[in-house]
Amino acid sequence: MNEGNGAAMIIISKSPGTCGFCGADLEVEWDLDLIDFYEKDGGVCNIYQSEVDTICPKCENRILAKLRAIEYPEGVLEDSSVRIMGDESRKSSIEKPQIDFFDL
């Protein structure tokens, strides 16, 4: 859990996933970093990102994934996405986590 530009605290759930090689259940933890922000008509738009390198505990398949989240207006999750960037099986999956913003 990171604080973005000082306006909010972020709570991120773990993401369930599945290894594409052996079918094992995975649980991915994210740690968002503020990578950009800009003004829009309704206020500040914050863009967050996290990258994880997960190893399957059963077969050691290495899965690289990226989470991107957009907060707009402040305190509201506008959009999020998870992208698998590397996976030897090319069949692994990781679900989007729940992301909540709280004013400090």
All heavy atoms as an XYZ file, in Angstrom:
805
protein
N       0.850     -1.170      0.000
C       0.000      0.000      0.000
C       0.889      1.223      0.000
O       1.743      1.385      0.849
C      -0.929     -0.143      1.198
C      -1.276      1.043      1.965
S      -2.449      0.658      3.304
C      -1.443     -0.274      4.421
N       0.708      2.067     -0.990
C       1.495      3.290     -1.128
C       0.590      4.497     -1.109
O      -0.554      4.439     -1.525
C       2.234      3.315     -2.471
C       3.468      2.468     -2.470
O       3.966      2.103     -1.430
N       3.953      2.161     -3.641
N       1.134      5.617     -0.687
C       0.412      6.868     -0.806
C       0.859      7.505     -2.108
O       2.045      7.609     -2.376
C       0.730      7.780      0.374
C       0.204      7.217      1.674
C       0.634      8.034      2.868
O       0.951      9.215      2.693
O       0.631      7.477      3.968
N      -0.085      7.912     -2.926
C       0.225      8.513     -4.206
C       0.809      9.895     -4.047
O       1.899     10.078     -3.546
N       0.056     10.922     -4.420
C       0.569     12.283     -4.343
C       0.190     12.944     -3.029
O       0.165     14.149     -2.934
C       0.066     13.098     -5.543
C      -1.447     13.228     -5.554
O      -2.126     12.772     -4.643
N      -1.967     13.843     -6.582
N      -0.107     12.137     -2.018
C      -0.433     12.681     -0.713
C      -1.921     12.859     -0.494
O      -2.346     13.186      0.588
N      -2.755     12.644     -1.503
C      -4.184     12.885     -1.405
C      -4.954     11.658     -0.923
O      -6.048     11.788     -0.426
C      -4.737     13.334     -2.748
N      -4.398     10.466     -1.098
C      -5.164      9.266     -0.781
C      -4.259      8.140     -0.316
O      -3.071      8.121     -0.609
C      -5.955      8.813     -2.006
N      -4.863      7.200      0.407
C      -4.205      5.954      0.735
C      -4.832      4.915     -0.189
O      -6.024      4.975     -0.480
C      -4.452      5.584      2.195
C      -3.777      4.298      2.585
S      -3.847      3.953      4.353
C      -5.570      3.571      4.567
N      -4.031      3.955     -0.625
C      -4.508      2.951     -1.564
C      -4.448      1.579     -0.898
O      -3.425      1.213     -0.335
C      -3.646      2.932     -2.836
C      -3.580      4.319     -3.464
C      -4.184      1.909     -3.824
C      -2.539      4.448     -4.539
N      -5.554      0.849     -0.976
C      -5.586     -0.526     -0.497
C      -5.845     -1.420     -1.708
O      -6.798     -1.202     -2.455
C      -6.663     -0.732      0.584
C      -6.316      0.133      1.794
C      -6.762     -2.209      0.956
C      -7.310      0.062      2.913
N      -4.979     -2.415     -1.884
C      -5.035     -3.299     -3.052
C      -5.194     -4.731     -2.570
O      -4.385     -5.215     -1.764
C      -3.743     -3.202     -3.882
C      -3.390     -1.750     -4.174
C      -3.867     -3.996     -5.170
C      -1.948     -1.566     -4.559
N      -6.207     -5.421     -3.067
C      -6.384     -6.830     -2.709
C      -5.367     -7.681     -3.463
O      -4.787     -7.251     -4.462
C      -7.795     -7.294     -3.050
O      -7.973     -7.350     -4.463
N      -5.157     -8.898     -2.981
C      -4.322     -9.846     -3.714
C      -5.108    -10.327     -4.932
O      -6.332    -10.411     -4.899
C      -3.952    -11.019     -2.828
C      -3.060    -10.630     -1.667
C      -2.759    -11.817     -0.791
C      -1.916    -11.393      0.398
N      -1.675    -12.528      1.306
N      -4.384    -10.639     -6.006
C      -5.022    -11.127     -7.232
C      -4.882    -12.637     -7.322
O      -3.762    -13.153     -7.281
C      -4.357    -10.516     -8.470
O      -4.621     -9.166     -8.585
N      -5.994    -13.342     -7.487
C      -5.879    -14.770     -7.749
C      -5.400    -14.995     -9.182
O      -5.644    -14.177    -10.068
C      -7.307    -15.290     -7.555
C      -8.188    -14.109     -7.741
C      -7.370    -12.899     -7.378
N      -4.706    -16.090     -9.376
C      -4.226    -16.435    -10.709
C      -4.075    -17.931    -10.835
O      -4.254    -18.680     -9.868
N      -3.704    -18.359    -12.055
C      -3.516    -19.772    -12.341
C      -2.270    -19.946    -13.192
O      -2.084    -19.223    -14.176
C      -4.725    -20.346    -13.104
O      -5.910    -20.082    -12.349
C      -4.589    -21.832    -13.338
N      -1.426    -20.897    -12.817
C      -0.241    -21.214    -13.602
C      -0.669    -21.944    -14.876
O      -1.451    -22.892    -14.817
C       0.717    -22.086    -12.793
S       2.146    -22.644    -13.751
N      -0.143    -21.514    -16.000
C      -0.483    -22.128    -17.278
C       0.157    -23.473    -17.508
O      -0.296    -24.241    -18.355
N       1.219    -23.800    -16.784
C       1.873    -25.104    -16.933
C       1.185    -26.183    -16.110
O       0.793    -27.214    -16.629
C       3.345    -25.039    -16.511
C       4.288    -24.684    -17.624
C       5.299    -23.783    -17.391
C       4.189    -25.231    -18.886
C       6.192    -23.437    -18.395
C       5.057    -24.901    -19.901
C       6.066    -23.998    -19.649
N       1.055    -25.947    -14.806
C       0.589    -27.024    -13.926
C      -0.812    -26.791    -13.353
O      -1.352    -27.661    -12.693
C       1.575    -27.236    -12.786
S       1.627    -25.879    -11.586
N      -1.393    -25.598    -13.587
C      -2.733    -25.317    -13.091
C      -2.799    -24.916    -11.632
O      -3.887    -24.771    -11.077
N      -1.651    -24.715    -10.988
C      -1.629    -24.332     -9.578
C      -2.260    -22.962     -9.378
O      -2.169    -22.087    -10.242
C      -0.191    -24.313     -9.056
N      -2.914    -22.799     -8.234
C      -3.471    -21.508     -7.871
C      -2.346    -20.586     -7.427
O      -1.438    -21.003     -6.704
C      -4.484    -21.644     -6.735
C      -5.753    -22.362     -7.178
O      -6.091    -22.299     -8.377
O      -6.404    -22.982     -6.315
N      -2.416    -19.337     -7.859
C      -1.430    -18.323     -7.494
C      -2.127    -17.207     -6.733
O      -3.334    -17.002     -6.884
C      -0.764    -17.739     -8.739
C      -0.119    -18.714     -9.708
C       0.297    -17.992    -10.984
C       1.073    -19.394     -9.056
N      -1.367    -16.478     -5.951
C      -1.879    -15.312     -5.253
C      -0.820    -14.217     -5.391
O       0.289    -14.355     -4.880
C      -2.137    -15.647     -3.788
C      -2.960    -14.604     -3.082
C      -3.362    -15.071     -1.699
O      -2.484    -15.140     -0.822
O      -4.551    -15.357     -1.506
N      -1.166    -13.155     -6.116
C      -0.205    -12.104     -6.446
C      -0.477    -10.861     -5.608
O      -1.613    -10.411     -5.504
C      -0.289    -11.755     -7.955
C       0.637    -10.611     -8.299
C       0.019    -12.979     -8.796
N       0.582    -10.325     -5.003
C       0.493     -9.087     -4.242
C       1.066     -7.949     -5.075
O       2.114     -8.095     -5.706
C       1.270     -9.199     -2.925
C       0.629    -10.152     -1.952
C       1.297    -10.109     -0.588
O       1.546     -9.001     -0.089
O       1.559    -11.192     -0.057
N       0.384     -6.825     -5.063
C       0.785     -5.647     -5.836
C       1.200     -4.519     -4.898
O       0.700     -4.422     -3.785
C      -0.383     -5.156     -6.687
C      -0.961     -6.176     -7.611
C      -2.072     -6.943     -7.386
C      -0.466     -6.543     -8.891
N      -2.301     -7.753     -8.464
C      -1.337     -7.525     -9.414
C       0.611     -6.137     -9.666
C      -1.159     -8.102    -10.656
C       0.789     -6.708    -10.909
C      -0.085     -7.680    -11.398
N       2.047     -3.644     -5.391
C       2.480     -2.467     -4.654
C       2.519     -1.304     -5.654
O       3.491     -1.151     -6.390
C       3.852     -2.702     -4.031
C       4.256     -1.606     -3.077
O       3.372     -0.872     -2.598
O       5.465     -1.483     -2.809
N       1.440     -0.530     -5.727
C       1.322      0.530     -6.723
C       2.250      1.706     -6.454
O       2.408      2.125     -5.314
C      -0.120      1.054     -6.784
C      -1.144      0.169     -7.456
C      -2.528      0.800     -7.355
C      -0.796     -0.096     -8.903
N       2.819      2.227     -7.525
C       3.617      3.450     -7.487
C       2.971      4.470     -8.403
O       2.543      4.130     -9.522
C       5.042      3.178     -7.973
C       5.821      2.289     -7.023
O       5.779      2.559     -5.812
O       6.462      1.334     -7.494
N       2.916      5.710     -7.958
C       2.419      6.808     -8.795
C       3.462      7.070     -9.874
O       4.622      7.342     -9.562
C       2.194      8.062     -7.949
C       1.682      9.289     -8.688
C       0.256      9.070     -9.177
C       1.751     10.512     -7.785
N       3.070      6.945    -11.151
C       4.033      7.163    -12.232
C       3.762      8.440    -13.017
O       4.636      8.923    -13.713
C       4.114      5.962    -13.200
C       2.762      5.698    -13.874
C       4.633      4.731    -12.476
C       2.844      4.764    -15.057
N       2.542      8.992    -12.895
C       2.219     10.225    -13.618
C       0.928     10.801    -13.047
O       0.126     10.082    -12.462
C       2.044      9.943    -15.113
C       2.122     11.190    -15.974
O       2.485     12.273    -15.460
O       1.816     11.097    -17.183
N       0.745     12.098    -13.234
C      -0.511     12.748    -12.878
C      -0.634     14.011    -13.713
O       0.359     14.569    -14.172
C      -0.593     13.068    -11.372
C       0.439     14.044    -10.894
C       0.160     15.398    -10.829
C       1.688     13.601    -10.494
C       1.117     16.296    -10.386
C       2.643     14.485    -10.045
C       2.361     15.840     -9.991
N      -1.889     14.409    -13.967
C      -2.139     15.625    -14.739
C      -3.530     16.131    -14.426
O      -4.367     15.407    -13.904
C      -1.957     15.390    -16.244
C      -2.797     14.269    -16.814
C      -4.056     14.515    -17.340
C      -2.330     12.952    -16.814
C      -4.830     13.496    -17.856
C      -3.094     11.930    -17.328
C      -4.336     12.203    -17.845
O      -5.104     11.194    -18.359
N      -3.750     17.386    -14.735
C      -5.047     18.035    -14.501
C      -6.007     17.732    -15.639
O      -5.627     17.766    -16.803
C      -4.872     19.555    -14.395
C      -4.180     20.025    -13.139
C      -5.055     19.940    -11.904
O      -6.297     20.042    -12.021
O      -4.482     19.770    -10.810
N      -7.254     17.437    -15.270
C      -8.349     17.300    -16.232
C      -9.458     18.234    -15.765
O      -9.356     18.849    -14.701
C      -8.853     15.845    -16.270
C      -7.886     14.899    -16.945
C      -8.352     13.461    -16.878
C      -9.442     13.137    -17.852
N      -9.721     11.695    -17.952
N     -10.534     18.311    -16.511
C     -11.637     19.209    -16.150
C     -12.183     18.950    -14.754
O     -12.542     19.869    -14.044
C     -12.778     19.098    -17.172
C     -12.397     19.680    -18.526
O     -11.468     20.511    -18.577
O     -13.021     19.297    -19.519
N     -12.249     17.690    -14.340
C     -12.820     17.335    -13.040
C     -11.801     17.215    -11.922
O     -12.119     16.745    -10.848
N     -10.552     17.615    -12.159
C      -9.525     17.537    -11.121
C      -8.302     16.772    -11.586
O      -8.051     16.629    -12.777
N      -7.562     16.245    -10.637
C      -6.314     15.548    -10.927
C      -6.585     14.097    -11.334
O      -7.414     13.418    -10.734
C      -5.374     15.577     -9.708
C      -4.105     14.772     -9.957
C      -5.025     17.007     -9.341
N      -5.874     13.642    -12.351
C      -5.903     12.249    -12.795
C      -4.555     11.635    -12.418
O      -3.509     12.121    -12.848
C      -6.121     12.175    -14.301
S      -6.106     10.495    -14.961
N      -4.573     10.599    -11.576
C      -3.352      9.919    -11.141
C      -3.232      8.574    -11.844
O      -4.213      7.825    -11.932
C      -3.368      9.678     -9.628
C      -3.312     10.964     -8.844
O      -2.467     11.817     -9.097
N      -4.204     11.110     -7.881
N      -2.030      8.262    -12.325
C      -1.774      6.991    -12.998
C      -0.761      6.209    -12.161
O       0.306      6.718    -11.838
C      -1.258      7.211    -14.429
C      -2.297      8.013    -15.213
C      -0.969      5.868    -15.098
C      -1.839      8.471    -16.562
N      -1.133      4.974    -11.824
C      -0.313      4.113    -10.976
C       0.089      2.864    -11.749
O      -0.622      2.432    -12.663
C      -1.102      3.666     -9.738
C      -1.565      4.787     -8.868
C      -2.816      5.375     -9.056
C      -0.772      5.273     -7.831
C      -3.257      6.413     -8.246
C      -1.208      6.306     -7.016
C      -2.451      6.870     -7.231
O      -2.886      7.894     -6.437
N       1.208      2.272    -11.333
C       1.680      1.058    -11.981
C       2.390      0.163    -10.970
O       2.972      0.658    -10.000
C       2.647      1.424    -13.098
C       3.185      0.258    -13.881
C       4.000      0.738    -15.061
O       3.459      1.315    -15.984
N       5.299      0.526    -15.013
N       2.330     -1.123    -11.224
C       3.056     -2.103    -10.415
C       3.489     -3.235    -11.336
O       2.754     -3.615    -12.248
C       2.147     -2.659     -9.315
O       2.853     -3.599     -8.529
N       4.685     -3.763    -11.094
C       5.163     -4.925    -11.832
C       5.535     -6.003    -10.831
O       6.103     -5.700     -9.783
C       6.370     -4.560    -12.693
C       6.017     -3.617    -13.826
C       7.183     -3.318    -14.744
O       8.196     -4.057    -14.708
O       7.080     -2.343    -15.506
N       5.176     -7.243    -11.146
C       5.513     -8.364    -10.277
C       6.204     -9.457    -11.082
O       5.962     -9.624    -12.276
C       4.276     -8.965     -9.559
C       3.674     -7.984     -8.584
C       3.244     -9.456    -10.542
N       7.057    -10.179    -10.394
C       7.756    -11.332    -10.941
C       7.391    -12.489    -10.021
O       7.894    -12.588     -8.906
C       9.257    -11.053    -10.925
C      10.075    -12.136    -11.597
O       9.511    -13.200    -11.939
O      11.289    -11.924    -11.773
N       6.466    -13.337    -10.462
C       5.927    -14.417     -9.639
C       6.448    -15.760    -10.122
O       6.487    -16.010    -11.325
C       4.390    -14.414     -9.702
O       3.924    -13.155     -9.223
C       3.784    -15.516     -8.874
N       6.840    -16.598     -9.193
C       7.280    -17.949     -9.512
C       6.243    -18.935     -8.978
O       5.877    -18.881     -7.800
C       8.657    -18.266     -8.869
C       9.703    -17.219     -9.252
C       9.113    -19.686     -9.211
C      10.080    -17.196    -10.713
N       5.767    -19.827     -9.841
C       4.802    -20.845     -9.409
C       5.460    -21.725     -8.351
O       6.560    -22.243     -8.571
C       4.348    -21.694    -10.596
S       3.250    -23.056    -10.112
N       4.799    -21.911     -7.197
C       5.394    -22.723     -6.122
C       5.465    -24.217     -6.456
O       6.223    -24.949     -5.826
C       4.462    -22.474     -4.937
C       3.167    -22.058     -5.535
C       3.505    -21.354     -6.816
N       4.720    -24.675     -7.459
C       4.723    -26.107     -7.786
C       5.689    -26.454     -8.922
O       6.412    -27.432     -8.844
C       3.316    -26.571     -8.144
C       2.400    -26.623     -6.943
C       1.095    -27.293     -7.269
C       0.233    -27.356     -6.013
N      -1.066    -27.939     -6.298
N       5.687    -25.663    -10.007
C       6.495    -26.039    -11.173
C       7.575    -25.002    -11.524
O       8.321    -25.200    -12.472
C       5.606    -26.289    -12.384
S       4.875    -24.794    -13.101
N       7.621    -23.897    -10.776
C       8.610    -22.838    -10.956
C       8.475    -22.081    -12.277
O       9.431    -21.458    -12.743
C      10.029    -23.366    -10.760
C      10.248    -23.896     -9.350
C      11.667    -24.302     -9.075
O      12.543    -24.165     -9.944
O      11.911    -24.764     -7.941
N       7.293    -22.111    -12.881
C       7.031    -21.269    -14.053
C       7.143    -19.810    -13.610
O       6.567    -19.415    -12.604
C       5.618    -21.558    -14.598
C       5.251    -20.692    -15.790
O       6.092    -20.289    -16.573
N       3.958    -20.423    -15.921
N       7.880    -19.014    -14.348
C       8.075    -17.599    -14.023
C       7.069    -16.754    -14.799
O       6.985    -16.850    -16.023
C       9.493    -17.181    -14.385
C       9.801    -15.764    -14.007
C      11.244    -15.452    -14.291
N      11.542    -14.095    -13.903
C      12.600    -13.448    -14.300
N      13.476    -14.042    -15.098
N      12.800    -12.216    -13.909
N       6.330    -15.919    -14.065
C       5.295    -15.080    -14.669
C       5.585    -13.625    -14.327
O       5.680    -13.265    -13.152
C       3.897    -15.471    -14.148
C       3.639    -16.956    -14.403
C       2.816    -14.604    -14.793
C       2.542    -17.538    -13.565
N       5.734    -12.802    -15.329
C       5.936    -11.368    -15.165
C       4.633    -10.679    -15.539
O       4.068    -10.943    -16.606
C       7.058    -10.864    -16.069
C       8.408    -11.543    -15.900
C       9.361    -11.108    -17.013
C       8.996    -11.234    -14.555
N       4.156     -9.792    -14.665
C       2.884     -9.118    -14.927
C       2.961     -7.655    -14.517
O       3.753     -7.271    -13.655
C       1.757     -9.814    -14.172
N       2.105     -6.850    -15.155
C       2.042     -5.421    -14.874
C       0.593     -5.034    -14.587
O      -0.323     -5.442    -15.309
C       2.541     -4.624    -16.067
C       2.550     -3.109    -15.838
C       2.961     -2.343    -17.089
C       4.426     -2.506    -17.335
N       4.904     -1.654    -18.434
N       0.406     -4.269    -13.523
C      -0.898     -3.704    -13.171
C      -0.836     -2.208    -13.411
O       0.126     -1.551    -13.010
C      -1.213     -3.976    -11.695
C      -2.401     -3.221    -11.081
C      -3.715     -3.616    -11.751
C      -2.463     -3.469     -9.585
N      -1.844     -1.676    -14.073
C      -1.947     -0.240    -14.305
C      -3.312      0.198    -13.797
O      -4.319     -0.457    -14.069
C      -1.804      0.061    -15.789
C      -1.796      1.528    -16.125
C      -1.517      1.690    -17.619
N      -1.773      3.015    -18.059
C      -0.848      3.956    -18.223
N       0.407      3.674    -17.948
N      -1.165      5.148    -18.657
N      -3.339      1.305    -13.045
C      -4.593      1.803    -12.480
C      -4.671      3.314    -12.686
O      -3.664      4.018    -12.559
C      -4.689      1.469    -11.001
N      -5.879      3.789    -12.987
C      -6.114      5.222    -13.179
C      -7.129      5.679    -12.137
O      -8.224      5.107    -12.036
C      -6.622      5.520    -14.592
C      -5.571      5.073    -15.624
C      -6.958      7.006    -14.751
C      -6.039      5.131    -17.055
N      -6.753      6.689    -11.377
C      -7.611      7.286    -10.364
C      -8.092      8.632    -10.891
O      -7.312      9.557    -11.077
C      -6.818      7.486     -9.069
C      -7.592      8.203     -7.990
C      -6.706      8.641     -6.829
O      -5.472      8.726     -6.991
O      -7.274      8.929     -5.763
N      -9.387      8.713    -11.191
C      -9.977      9.972    -11.657
C     -11.483      9.915    -11.495
O     -12.089      8.962    -11.958
C      -9.628     10.241    -13.121
C     -10.283     11.502    -13.630
C      -9.774     12.743    -13.268
C     -11.415     11.453    -14.429
C     -10.382     13.913    -13.715
C     -12.028     12.605    -14.870
C     -11.511     13.828    -14.515
O     -12.115     14.976    -14.938
N     -12.058     10.927    -10.871
C     -11.379     11.971    -10.100
C     -10.712     11.361     -8.872
O     -10.869     10.163     -8.605
C     -12.500     12.926     -9.716
C     -13.737     12.099     -9.738
C     -13.514     11.042    -10.786
N     -10.000     12.166     -8.119
C      -9.289     11.654     -6.957
C     -10.244     10.891     -6.049
O     -11.352     11.329     -5.786
C      -8.604     12.785     -6.193
C      -7.361     13.282     -6.916
C      -6.591     14.302     -6.125
O      -7.147     15.372     -5.826
O      -5.425     14.011     -5.791
N      -9.795      9.721     -5.616
C     -10.602      8.880     -4.744
C     -11.455      7.861     -5.470
O     -12.105      7.041     -4.838
N     -11.453      7.884     -6.827
C     -12.297      6.982     -7.615
C     -11.428      6.210     -8.608
O     -10.652      6.809     -9.363
C     -13.384      7.770     -8.389
C     -14.202      6.835     -9.259
C     -14.277      8.531     -7.428
N     -11.558      4.886     -8.615
C     -10.865      4.067     -9.600
C     -11.602      4.188    -10.925
O     -12.744      3.748    -11.050
C     -10.816      2.602     -9.154
C     -10.157      1.640    -10.128
C      -8.675      1.956    -10.297
C     -10.351      0.207     -9.662
N     -10.970      4.810    -11.909
C     -11.586      4.959    -13.229
C     -11.399      3.687    -14.062
O     -12.314      3.241    -14.747
C     -10.984      6.154    -13.976
C     -11.583      6.340    -15.363
C     -10.995      7.516    -16.097
O      -9.835      7.425    -16.533
O     -11.711      8.525    -16.212
N     -10.195      3.101    -14.003
C      -9.906      1.923    -14.813
C      -8.683      1.210    -14.252
O      -7.826      1.839    -13.620
C      -9.637      2.339    -16.262
C      -9.554      1.169    -17.215
O     -10.215      0.134    -16.966
O      -8.815      1.267    -18.222
N      -8.606     -0.088    -14.485
C      -7.409     -0.845    -14.136
C      -7.282     -2.018    -15.097
O      -8.270     -2.471    -15.683
C      -7.468     -1.352    -12.691
O      -8.477     -2.316    -12.541
N      -6.040     -2.486    -15.254
C      -5.802     -3.628    -16.131
C      -4.569     -4.376    -15.666
O      -3.650     -3.797    -15.098
C      -5.622     -3.175    -17.585
O      -4.486     -2.331    -17.701
N      -4.580     -5.694    -15.901
C      -3.432     -6.543    -15.633
C      -2.995     -7.121    -16.970
O      -3.813     -7.617    -17.740
C      -3.781     -7.693    -14.661
C      -2.628     -8.683    -14.561
C      -4.122     -7.145    -13.285
N      -1.693     -7.029    -17.225
C      -1.146     -7.574    -18.471
C      -0.008     -8.528    -18.128
O       0.899     -8.173    -17.383
C      -0.631     -6.445    -19.356
C      -0.187     -6.926    -20.723
C       0.201     -5.777    -21.583
N       1.549     -5.382    -21.168
C       2.242     -4.423    -21.725
N       1.725     -3.698    -22.672
N       3.453     -4.140    -21.323
N      -0.078     -9.747    -18.655
C       1.006    -10.709    -18.503
C       2.063    -10.325    -19.543
O       1.794    -10.300    -20.735
C       0.532    -12.155    -18.739
C      -0.650    -12.507    -17.844
C       1.700    -13.128    -18.615
C      -0.324    -12.909    -16.458
N       3.265    -10.018    -19.072
C       4.330     -9.568    -19.961
C       5.304    -10.695    -20.285
O       6.015    -10.631    -21.285
C       5.074     -8.399    -19.319
C       4.157     -7.217    -19.066
S       4.873     -5.959    -18.000
C       6.527     -5.831    -18.574
N       5.349    -11.702    -19.443
C       6.234    -12.834    -19.666
C       5.685    -14.049    -18.956
O       5.284    -13.973    -17.805
N       5.631    -15.175    -19.685
C       5.098    -16.408    -19.128
C       5.538    -17.534    -20.050
O       5.123    -17.584    -21.203
C       3.577    -16.327    -19.039
C       2.918    -17.651    -18.700
O       3.551    -18.483    -18.031
O       1.761    -17.844    -19.104
N       6.380    -18.422    -19.537
C       6.892    -19.502    -20.375
C       5.788    -20.371    -20.953
O       5.896    -20.873    -22.064
C       7.884    -20.344    -19.578
C       9.150    -19.588    -19.223
C      10.091    -20.389    -18.357
O       9.918    -21.628    -18.237
O      11.018    -19.787    -17.793
N       4.685    -20.549    -20.231
C       3.589    -21.393    -20.721
C       2.693    -20.646    -21.705
O       1.997    -21.257    -22.492
C       2.726    -21.881    -19.554
O       1.899    -20.831    -19.067
N       2.670    -19.327    -21.607
C       1.790    -18.455    -22.409
C       0.307    -18.715    -22.146
O      -0.543    -18.366    -22.945
C       2.097    -18.569    -23.902
C       3.482    -18.105    -24.240
C       3.715    -18.086    -25.698
N       5.097    -17.652    -25.929
C       5.575    -17.393    -27.097
N       4.826    -17.540    -28.162
N       6.815    -17.002    -27.225
N      -0.002    -19.359    -21.010
C      -1.388    -19.680    -20.679
C      -1.768    -19.258    -19.267
O      -2.895    -19.477    -18.850
C      -1.628    -21.185    -20.825
C      -1.454    -21.703    -22.230
C      -1.637    -23.192    -22.276
C      -1.350    -23.739    -23.670
N      -1.445    -25.195    -23.708
N      -0.828    -18.683    -18.509
C      -1.114    -18.287    -17.135
C      -2.072    -17.108    -17.112
O      -2.174    -16.351    -18.082
C       0.175    -17.920    -16.410
O       1.030    -19.034    -16.328
N      -2.761    -16.951    -15.982
C      -3.697    -15.830    -15.853
C      -3.577    -15.218    -14.462
O      -3.272    -15.916    -13.499
C      -5.139    -16.288    -16.098
O      -5.536    -17.207    -15.101
N      -3.820    -13.917    -14.396
C      -3.865    -13.187    -13.137
C      -5.033    -12.212    -13.243
O      -5.126    -11.445    -14.202
C      -2.559    -12.418    -12.862
C      -1.378    -13.382    -12.761
C      -2.694    -11.582    -11.585
C      -0.030    -12.702    -12.640
N      -5.927    -12.268    -12.266
C      -7.095    -11.390    -12.270
C      -6.744     -9.994    -11.750
O      -5.772     -9.829    -11.009
C      -8.199    -11.988    -11.391
C      -8.752    -13.286    -11.930
C      -9.824    -13.870    -11.030
O     -10.474    -13.110    -10.273
O     -10.018    -15.095    -11.083
N      -7.568     -9.026    -12.108
C      -7.399     -7.678    -11.580
C      -7.731     -7.668    -10.095
O      -8.678     -8.316     -9.668
C      -8.338     -6.681    -12.286
C      -8.007     -6.414    -13.725
C      -8.777     -5.249    -14.297
C     -10.237     -5.519    -14.434
N     -10.949     -4.440    -15.164
N      -6.956     -6.923     -9.319
C      -7.270     -6.824     -7.899
C      -8.347     -5.775     -7.662
O      -8.640     -4.953     -8.540
C      -5.944     -6.340     -7.290
C      -5.364     -5.490     -8.374
C      -5.736     -6.183     -9.657
N      -8.921     -5.791     -6.468
C      -9.798     -4.702     -6.062
C      -8.896     -3.589     -5.546
O      -7.987     -3.840     -4.752
C     -10.763     -5.141     -4.978
C     -11.676     -3.996     -4.540
C     -12.723     -4.459     -3.558
O     -13.099     -5.621     -3.511
N     -13.187     -3.523     -2.748
N      -9.151     -2.363     -5.983
C      -8.354     -1.221     -5.584
C      -9.292     -0.177     -4.974
O     -10.269      0.206     -5.598
C      -7.593     -0.599     -6.777
C      -6.700     -1.660     -7.436
C      -6.783      0.614     -6.347
C      -6.088     -1.225     -8.748
N      -8.970      0.246     -3.754
C      -9.779      1.252     -3.061
C      -8.893      2.419     -2.660
O      -7.781      2.224     -2.164
C     -10.436      0.660     -1.810
C     -11.450     -0.419     -2.160
O     -12.377     -0.129     -2.931
O     -11.294     -1.554     -1.669
N      -9.409      3.631     -2.863
C      -8.714      4.854     -2.489
C      -9.429      5.468     -1.298
O     -10.659      5.526     -1.267
C      -8.730      5.863     -3.644
C      -7.999      5.368     -4.867
C      -8.683      4.716     -5.880
C      -6.639      5.576     -5.008
C      -8.021      4.267     -7.018
C      -5.971      5.128     -6.133
C      -6.655      4.473     -7.137
N      -8.649      5.943     -0.316
C      -9.215      6.580      0.869
C      -8.513      7.894      1.093
O      -7.281      7.959      1.060
C      -9.033      5.683      2.109
C      -9.769      4.375      1.996
C      -9.137      3.248      1.501
C     -11.099      4.276      2.362
C      -9.802      2.040      1.382
C     -11.776      3.078      2.259
C     -11.129      1.956      1.762
N      -9.285      8.956      1.349
C      -8.694     10.245      1.675
C      -8.029     10.174      3.034
O      -8.530      9.528      3.945
C      -9.761     11.359      1.698
C     -10.275     11.684      0.304
O      -9.513     11.473     -0.664
O     -11.418     12.133      0.188
N      -6.911     10.857      3.140
C      -6.196     10.905      4.420
C      -6.642     12.097      5.221
O      -7.109     13.054      4.742
C      -4.682     10.968      4.192
C      -4.113      9.729      3.520
C      -2.626      9.904      3.286
C      -4.341      8.497      4.380
